[in-house]
Amino acid sequence: MQLVSLLPLIFALATFAAPAETIVGRSCHKDLSLHDLGGLPAPQIPVSFVLLGIGTQNYTCSSTGTYASAGAVARLFDVSCISNTAIFPGLTKLAYGIWTKVHASASSVDEVSSLLENVGVIFGDHYFVTSPTGTGITPKWDATSGAFKGNPNAYMLGAKAAGVSAPTGSSDVDWLYLTNSGGSVGGTLADGIYRTSTNGGQPPASCTPGESTTVKYTAFYYLTGGSM
C-alpha cells in the first residue's frame, strides 16, 4: 500500500535524477539559485546544494498547554539537478501530499527514504543534537553517511539567524535562515542553510502537559558555501 501511494513521487524524481555515486560534483550543482526568499535575507554566498527534506517536526507539551519544539527528523534528497525544471516549484507540495498518506509509524521515514534512495538522490539526514554549549538542542544537517560518506566533517550545526512566517499558510512551519555555528564544531558542509517552501509541520494549538507529538512536513533546504 505504501509503495503504491509513493509511486507518483518516485516516478517524478526518477525522470530527472542521476545515480547517487555521480550526483555530487556534477555540473548541475553550478549556478544554483534560491527561488523564493519569502522575506529572508538574500544569500551572500553561492548556493552549493538544493535539498528536499521529508520528515517530522517533533513537539512536547509545556505546562502552559501549548506545544514547544523538540527538534525535527528528516531524510534529505539532493534535487539540485532538477532545481531549474518545471517540476521543481511544486516538488515539496507533491512530496507532502504523498508523505501524509503514508501510514504513520516510527519507520515511515526510513521506508520512504529506502524507496527514494533507489532513484539515486539520497544526500543525508537532518536531526537535532545536544548544543555544543551543553544547553538545549541544535539542528544538524549530516551527509557523513550519505553523499560524503567517510568525511567526518560533512555536516553543519546551525544557529538561527532569521525567520519569517510561511507565506503559504499557518499550517506550514516558518521559513528560516541559519548560519554555521562556527569553530571546530560547526562542520564544513555549508556556511548557511535556508529552509523554504515548507508544507505542514505545525502542531495543534493546545495540548495536555506532558504529551508529545510528531507532525509530518516537507521543505527545501538550500545550502550555501561550505568546502565540500
Summary of the structure (lengths in Angstrom):
residues: 228
radius of gyration: 16.8
end to end distance: 38.3
largest distance: 51.3
contacts: 732
relative contact order: 0.23
helix: 21%
strand: 36%
